[in-house]
């Protein structure tokens, strides 16, 4: 995934405007206090969507091939 790629997110076609790393606490991993030191960074992408520019984990995005 790279800047300028068209990707699918929440059934929307959006464009990647920035790639970066950040921490993300997954609530499915369990309740309780969050220890941010133990949470590893993961790849994120800042995307331009209908609601503006937002950051999401890259695992939640699907690159769209052959966009014409």
Biopython code that builds the backbone (N, CA, C, O; Angstrom):
import numpy as np
from Bio.PDB.StructureBuilder import StructureBuilder

atoms = [
    (1, "UNK", "N", (0.854, -1.171, 0.000)),
    (1, "UNK", "CA", (0.000, 0.000, 0.000)),
    (1, "UNK", "C", (0.897, 1.230, 0.000)),
    (1, "UNK", "O", (1.908, 1.287, 0.700)),
    (2, "UNK", "N", (0.495, 2.223, -0.814)),
    (2, "UNK", "CA", (1.290, 3.440, -0.896)),
    (2, "UNK", "C", (0.371, 4.651, -1.083)),
    (2, "UNK", "O", (-0.813, 4.511, -1.392)),
    (3, "UNK", "N", (0.936, 5.825, -0.893)),
    (3, "UNK", "CA", (0.184, 7.060, -1.077)),
    (3, "UNK", "C", (-0.330, 7.110, -2.513)),
    (3, "UNK", "O", (0.408, 6.819, -3.454)),
    (4, "UNK", "N", (-1.591, 7.477, -2.673)),
    (4, "UNK", "CA", (-2.207, 7.559, -3.986)),
    (4, "UNK", "C", (-3.015, 6.335, -4.362)),
    (4, "UNK", "O", (-3.791, 6.384, -5.317)),
    (5, "UNK", "N", (-2.854, 5.227, -3.630)),
    (5, "UNK", "CA", (-3.628, 4.015, -3.916)),
    (5, "UNK", "C", (-5.105, 4.241, -3.621)),
    (5, "UNK", "O", (-5.462, 4.923, -2.660)),
    (6, "UNK", "N", (-5.948, 3.665, -4.449)),
    (6, "UNK", "CA", (-7.381, 3.609, -4.171)),
    (6, "UNK", "C", (-7.613, 2.344, -3.350)),
    (6, "UNK", "O", (-7.133, 1.268, -3.707)),
    (7, "UNK", "N", (-8.349, 2.479, -2.251)),
    (7, "UNK", "CA", (-8.612, 1.343, -1.374)),
    (7, "UNK", "C", (-10.085, 1.298, -1.012)),
    (7, "UNK", "O", (-10.808, 2.285, -1.144)),
    (8, "UNK", "N", (-10.511, 0.136, -0.556)),
    (8, "UNK", "CA", (-11.889, -0.024, -0.107)),
    (8, "UNK", "C", (-11.878, -0.023, 1.417)),
    (8, "UNK", "O", (-11.092, -0.726, 2.052)),
    (9, "UNK", "N", (-12.778, 0.791, 1.989)),
    (9, "UNK", "CA", (-12.930, 0.883, 3.447)),
    (9, "UNK", "C", (-14.407, 1.115, 3.743)),
    (9, "UNK", "O", (-15.005, 2.070, 3.246)),
    (10, "UNK", "N", (-14.986, 0.247, 4.548)),
    (10, "UNK", "CA", (-16.416, 0.360, 4.899)),
    (10, "UNK", "C", (-17.297, 0.518, 3.657)),
    (10, "UNK", "O", (-18.181, 1.374, 3.623)),
    (11, "UNK", "N", (-17.057, -0.287, 2.667)),
    (11, "UNK", "CA", (-17.816, -0.298, 1.404)),
    (11, "UNK", "C", (-17.702, 1.013, 0.625)),
    (11, "UNK", "O", (-18.548, 1.308, -0.220)),
    (12, "UNK", "N", (-16.662, 1.797, 0.905)),
    (12, "UNK", "CA", (-16.407, 3.048, 0.181)),
    (12, "UNK", "C", (-15.080, 2.929, -0.558)),
    (12, "UNK", "O", (-14.159, 2.267, -0.081)),
    (13, "UNK", "N", (-14.980, 3.565, -1.713)),
    (13, "UNK", "CA", (-13.706, 3.710, -2.389)),
    (13, "UNK", "C", (-13.086, 5.007, -1.889)),
    (13, "UNK", "O", (-13.688, 6.075, -2.001)),
    (14, "UNK", "N", (-11.877, 4.909, -1.336)),
    (14, "UNK", "CA", (-11.194, 6.077, -0.774)),
    (14, "UNK", "C", (-9.757, 6.093, -1.286)),
    (14, "UNK", "O", (-9.296, 5.120, -1.882)),
    (15, "UNK", "N", (-9.054, 7.193, -1.055)),
    (15, "UNK", "CA", (-7.673, 7.308, -1.506)),
    (15, "UNK", "C", (-6.743, 7.476, -0.301)),
    (15, "UNK", "O", (-7.079, 8.160, 0.665)),
    (16, "UNK", "N", (-5.573, 6.842, -0.373)),
    (16, "UNK", "CA", (-4.562, 6.927, 0.684)),
    (16, "UNK", "C", (-3.769, 8.215, 0.490)),
    (16, "UNK", "O", (-3.247, 8.471, -0.595)),
    (17, "UNK", "N", (-3.679, 9.030, 1.548)),
    (17, "UNK", "CA", (-2.944, 10.286, 1.461)),
    (17, "UNK", "C", (-1.676, 10.301, 2.315)),
    (17, "UNK", "O", (-0.834, 11.185, 2.158)),
    (18, "UNK", "N", (-1.537, 9.330, 3.216)),
    (18, "UNK", "CA", (-0.338, 9.255, 4.055)),
    (18, "UNK", "C", (-0.221, 7.852, 4.635)),
    (18, "UNK", "O", (-1.226, 7.200, 4.919)),
    (19, "UNK", "N", (1.018, 7.394, 4.808)),
    (19, "UNK", "CA", (1.304, 6.112, 5.449)),
    (19, "UNK", "C", (2.114, 6.413, 6.710)),
    (19, "UNK", "O", (3.041, 7.222, 6.677)),
    (20, "UNK", "N", (1.766, 5.769, 7.812)),
    (20, "UNK", "CA", (2.492, 5.992, 9.060)),
    (20, "UNK", "C", (2.271, 4.798, 9.995)),
    (20, "UNK", "O", (1.537, 3.873, 9.649)),
    (21, "UNK", "N", (2.890, 4.812, 11.156)),
    (21, "UNK", "CA", (2.683, 3.779, 12.171)),
    (21, "UNK", "C", (2.068, 4.405, 13.405)),
    (21, "UNK", "O", (2.362, 5.549, 13.753)),
    (22, "UNK", "N", (1.205, 3.635, 14.065)),
    (22, "UNK", "CA", (0.560, 4.109, 15.275)),
    (22, "UNK", "C", (0.161, 2.908, 16.118)),
    (22, "UNK", "O", (0.271, 1.762, 15.683)),
    (23, "UNK", "N", (-0.292, 3.180, 17.303)),
    (23, "UNK", "CA", (-0.775, 2.119, 18.186)),
    (23, "UNK", "C", (-2.290, 2.055, 18.102)),
    (23, "UNK", "O", (-2.961, 3.065, 17.893)),
    (24, "UNK", "N", (-2.813, 0.855, 18.267)),
    (24, "UNK", "CA", (-4.253, 0.658, 18.199)),
    (24, "UNK", "C", (-4.643, -0.378, 19.242)),
    (24, "UNK", "O", (-4.156, -1.508, 19.207)),
    (25, "UNK", "N", (-5.506, -0.009, 20.157)),
    (25, "UNK", "CA", (-5.981, -0.959, 21.156)),
    (25, "UNK", "C", (-7.261, -1.585, 20.642)),
    (25, "UNK", "O", (-8.257, -0.897, 20.416)),
    (26, "UNK", "N", (-7.229, -2.871, 20.463)),
    (26, "UNK", "CA", (-8.387, -3.615, 19.965)),
    (26, "UNK", "C", (-9.232, -4.047, 21.153)),
    (26, "UNK", "O", (-8.765, -4.805, 22.003)),
    (27, "UNK", "N", (-10.457, -3.576, 21.220)),
    (27, "UNK", "CA", (-11.324, -3.899, 22.352)),
    (27, "UNK", "C", (-11.637, -5.383, 22.415)),
    (27, "UNK", "O", (-12.006, -5.890, 23.474)),
    (28, "UNK", "N", (-11.498, -6.088, 21.300)),
    (28, "UNK", "CA", (-11.743, -7.535, 21.305)),
    (28, "UNK", "C", (-10.646, -8.295, 22.038)),
    (28, "UNK", "O", (-10.822, -9.468, 22.367)),
    (29, "UNK", "N", (-9.508, -7.638, 22.300)),
    (29, "UNK", "CA", (-8.407, -8.287, 23.018)),
    (29, "UNK", "C", (-8.682, -8.397, 24.511)),
    (29, "UNK", "O", (-7.931, -9.059, 25.228)),
    (30, "UNK", "N", (-9.730, -7.771, 24.983)),
    (30, "UNK", "CA", (-10.077, -7.891, 26.389)),
    (30, "UNK", "C", (-10.300, -6.547, 27.045)),
    (30, "UNK", "O", (-9.757, -5.532, 26.608)),
    (31, "UNK", "N", (-11.096, -6.546, 28.091)),
    (31, "UNK", "CA", (-11.374, -5.303, 28.813)),
    (31, "UNK", "C", (-10.226, -4.951, 29.757)),
    (31, "UNK", "O", (-9.233, -5.671, 29.861)),
    (32, "UNK", "N", (-10.393, -3.850, 30.423)),
    (32, "UNK", "CA", (-9.414, -3.468, 31.440)),
    (32, "UNK", "C", (-8.601, -2.266, 31.009)),
    (32, "UNK", "O", (-8.838, -1.660, 29.964)),
    (33, "UNK", "N", (-7.636, -1.944, 31.850)),
    (33, "UNK", "CA", (-6.776, -0.801, 31.594)),
    (33, "UNK", "C", (-5.867, -1.075, 30.398)),
    (33, "UNK", "O", (-5.448, -2.209, 30.168)),
    (34, "UNK", "N", (-5.574, -0.035, 29.655)),
    (34, "UNK", "CA", (-4.716, -0.145, 28.482)),
    (34, "UNK", "C", (-3.296, 0.214, 28.875)),
    (34, "UNK", "O", (-3.051, 1.284, 29.432)),
    (35, "UNK", "N", (-2.354, -0.687, 28.584)),
    (35, "UNK", "CA", (-0.945, -0.402, 28.815)),
    (35, "UNK", "C", (-0.330, -0.093, 27.449)),
    (35, "UNK", "O", (0.082, -1.008, 26.736)),
    (36, "UNK", "N", (-0.265, 1.193, 27.082)),
    (36, "UNK", "CA", (0.192, 1.603, 25.757)),
    (36, "UNK", "C", (1.631, 1.210, 25.490)),
    (36, "UNK", "O", (2.023, 1.066, 24.332)),
    (37, "UNK", "N", (2.430, 1.033, 26.538)),
    (37, "UNK", "CA", (3.828, 0.645, 26.352)),
    (37, "UNK", "C", (3.916, -0.758, 25.750)),
    (37, "UNK", "O", (4.809, -1.031, 24.948)),
    (38, "UNK", "N", (3.005, -1.641, 26.127)),
    (38, "UNK", "CA", (3.043, -3.028, 25.645)),
    (38, "UNK", "C", (2.376, -3.219, 24.282)),
    (38, "UNK", "O", (2.523, -4.278, 23.671)),
    (39, "UNK", "N", (1.657, -2.227, 23.804)),
    (39, "UNK", "CA", (0.987, -2.346, 22.509)),
    (39, "UNK", "C", (1.978, -1.948, 21.415)),
    (39, "UNK", "O", (2.507, -0.836, 21.436)),
    (40, "UNK", "N", (2.236, -2.856, 20.446)),
    (40, "UNK", "CA", (3.194, -2.532, 19.385)),
    (40, "UNK", "C", (2.587, -1.588, 18.340)),
    (40, "UNK", "O", (1.371, -1.545, 18.153)),
    (41, "UNK", "N", (3.457, -0.837, 17.669)),
    (41, "UNK", "CA", (3.003, -0.017, 16.545)),
    (41, "UNK", "C", (2.567, -0.927, 15.410)),
    (41, "UNK", "O", (3.069, -2.043, 15.273)),
    (42, "UNK", "N", (1.635, -0.453, 14.600)),
    (42, "UNK", "CA", (1.217, -1.187, 13.417)),
    (42, "UNK", "C", (1.025, -0.197, 12.273)),
    (42, "UNK", "O", (0.855, 0.999, 12.510)),
    (43, "UNK", "N", (1.049, -0.686, 11.036)),
    (43, "UNK", "CA", (0.901, 0.217, 9.896)),
    (43, "UNK", "C", (-0.491, 0.824, 9.815)),
    (43, "UNK", "O", (-1.497, 0.124, 9.936)),
    (44, "UNK", "N", (-0.536, 2.119, 9.611)),
    (44, "UNK", "CA", (-1.779, 2.874, 9.450)),
    (44, "UNK", "C", (-1.734, 3.603, 8.113)),
    (44, "UNK", "O", (-0.669, 3.779, 7.522)),
    (45, "UNK", "N", (-2.891, 4.018, 7.654)),
    (45, "UNK", "CA", (-2.986, 4.875, 6.468)),
    (45, "UNK", "C", (-3.968, 5.986, 6.773)),
    (45, "UNK", "O", (-5.028, 5.759, 7.356)),
    (46, "UNK", "N", (-3.603, 7.185, 6.371)),
    (46, "UNK", "CA", (-4.533, 8.297, 6.454)),
    (46, "UNK", "C", (-5.253, 8.315, 5.115)),
    (46, "UNK", "O", (-4.620, 8.344, 4.060)),
    (47, "UNK", "N", (-6.584, 8.296, 5.165)),
    (47, "UNK", "CA", (-7.373, 8.202, 3.942)),
    (47, "UNK", "C", (-8.295, 9.406, 3.809)),
    (47, "UNK", "O", (-8.706, 10.008, 4.801)),
    (48, "UNK", "N", (-8.610, 9.743, 2.564)),
    (48, "UNK", "CA", (-9.565, 10.803, 2.283)),
    (48, "UNK", "C", (-10.894, 10.125, 1.987)),
    (48, "UNK", "O", (-11.052, 9.482, 0.950)),
    (49, "UNK", "N", (-11.844, 10.270, 2.895)),
    (49, "UNK", "CA", (-13.160, 9.646, 2.769)),
    (49, "UNK", "C", (-14.232, 10.736, 2.755)),
    (49, "UNK", "O", (-13.919, 11.926, 2.790)),
    (50, "UNK", "N", (-15.471, 10.325, 2.706)),
    (50, "UNK", "CA", (-16.592, 11.277, 2.666)),
    (50, "UNK", "C", (-16.593, 12.236, 3.851)),
    (50, "UNK", "O", (-16.957, 13.404, 3.713)),
    (51, "UNK", "N", (-16.187, 11.740, 5.009)),
    (51, "UNK", "CA", (-16.228, 12.548, 6.235)),
    (51, "UNK", "C", (-14.956, 13.344, 6.455)),
    (51, "UNK", "O", (-14.800, 13.967, 7.505)),
    (52, "UNK", "N", (-14.045, 13.342, 5.495)),
    (52, "UNK", "CA", (-12.786, 14.060, 5.643)),
    (52, "UNK", "C", (-11.615, 13.101, 5.668)),
    (52, "UNK", "O", (-11.708, 11.977, 5.176)),
    (53, "UNK", "N", (-10.512, 13.552, 6.244)),
    (53, "UNK", "CA", (-9.294, 12.745, 6.313)),
    (53, "UNK", "C", (-9.241, 12.069, 7.679)),
    (53, "UNK", "O", (-9.323, 12.726, 8.717)),
    (54, "UNK", "N", (-9.101, 10.732, 7.657)),
    (54, "UNK", "CA", (-9.037, 9.976, 8.910)),
    (54, "UNK", "C", (-7.934, 8.934, 8.828)),
    (54, "UNK", "O", (-7.527, 8.538, 7.735)),
    (55, "UNK", "N", (-7.451, 8.490, 9.978)),
    (55, "UNK", "CA", (-6.435, 7.454, 10.035)),
    (55, "UNK", "C", (-7.058, 6.125, 10.425)),
    (55, "UNK", "O", (-7.850, 6.054, 11.364)),
    (56, "UNK", "N", (-6.699, 5.073, 9.701)),
    (56, "UNK", "CA", (-7.219, 3.738, 9.994)),
    (56, "UNK", "C", (-6.089, 2.716, 9.865)),
    (56, "UNK", "O", (-5.146, 2.930, 9.103)),
    (57, "UNK", "N", (-6.178, 1.604, 10.608)),
    (57, "UNK", "CA", (-5.182, 0.550, 10.445)),
    (57, "UNK", "C", (-5.229, -0.007, 9.018)),
    (57, "UNK", "O", (-6.307, -0.194, 8.454)),
    (58, "UNK", "N", (-4.061, -0.267, 8.446)),
    (58, "UNK", "CA", (-4.017, -0.790, 7.086)),
    (58, "UNK", "C", (-4.697, -2.150, 6.960)),
    (58, "UNK", "O", (-5.164, -2.505, 5.878)),
    (59, "UNK", "N", (-4.759, -2.908, 8.041)),
    (59, "UNK", "CA", (-5.410, -4.210, 8.002)),
    (59, "UNK", "C", (-6.897, -4.082, 7.669)),
    (59, "UNK", "O", (-7.513, -5.041, 7.203)),
    (60, "UNK", "N", (-7.475, -2.907, 7.905)),
    (60, "UNK", "CA", (-8.895, -2.662, 7.619)),
    (60, "UNK", "C", (-9.141, -2.167, 6.196)),
    (60, "UNK", "O", (-10.279, -1.872, 5.831)),
    (61, "UNK", "N", (-8.071, -2.073, 5.380)),
    (61, "UNK", "CA", (-8.194, -1.551, 4.028)),
    (61, "UNK", "C", (-7.886, -2.644, 3.006)),
    (61, "UNK", "O", (-7.102, -3.556, 3.269)),
    (62, "UNK", "N", (-8.512, -2.536, 1.841)),
    (62, "UNK", "CA", (-8.253, -3.461, 0.741)),
    (62, "UNK", "C", (-7.886, -2.641, -0.494)),
    (62, "UNK", "O", (-8.676, -1.822, -0.962)),
    (63, "UNK", "N", (-6.666, -2.871, -1.021)),
    (63, "UNK", "CA", (-6.225, -2.144, -2.207)),
    (63, "UNK", "C", (-7.076, -2.570, -3.388)),
    (63, "UNK", "O", (-7.302, -3.761, -3.598)),
    (64, "UNK", "N", (-7.551, -1.593, -4.165)),
    (64, "UNK", "CA", (-8.358, -1.862, -5.351)),
    (64, "UNK", "C", (-7.427, -1.912, -6.551)),
    (64, "UNK", "O", (-6.707, -0.952, -6.826)),
    (65, "UNK", "N", (-7.440, -3.015, -7.253)),
    (65, "UNK", "CA", (-6.595, -3.193, -8.433)),
    (65, "UNK", "C", (-7.314, -2.728, -9.686)),
    (65, "UNK", "O", (-8.541, -2.786, -9.758)),
    (66, "UNK", "N", (-6.570, -2.275, -10.661)),
    (66, "UNK", "CA", (-7.090, -1.922, -11.990)),
    (66, "UNK", "C", (-8.191, -0.880, -11.955)),
    (66, "UNK", "O", (-9.225, -1.053, -12.601)),
    (67, "UNK", "N", (-7.989, 0.201, -11.211)),
    (67, "UNK", "CA", (-8.970, 1.295, -11.181)),
    (67, "UNK", "C", (-8.807, 2.089, -12.477)),
    (67, "UNK", "O", (-7.697, 2.495, -12.823)),
    (68, "UNK", "N", (-9.922, 2.313, -13.200)),
    (68, "UNK", "CA", (-9.850, 3.055, -14.461)),
    (68, "UNK", "C", (-10.632, 4.336, -14.364)),
    (68, "UNK", "O", (-10.690, 5.098, -15.328)),
]
sb = StructureBuilder()
sb.init_structure("model")
sb.init_model(0)
sb.init_chain("A")
sb.init_seg("    ")
for serial, (resi, resn, name, xyz) in enumerate(atoms, 1):
    if name == "N":
        sb.init_residue(resn, " ", resi, " ")
    sb.init_atom(name, np.array(xyz, "f"), 0.0, 1.0, " ", f" {name:<3s}", serial, name[0])
structure = sb.get_structure()
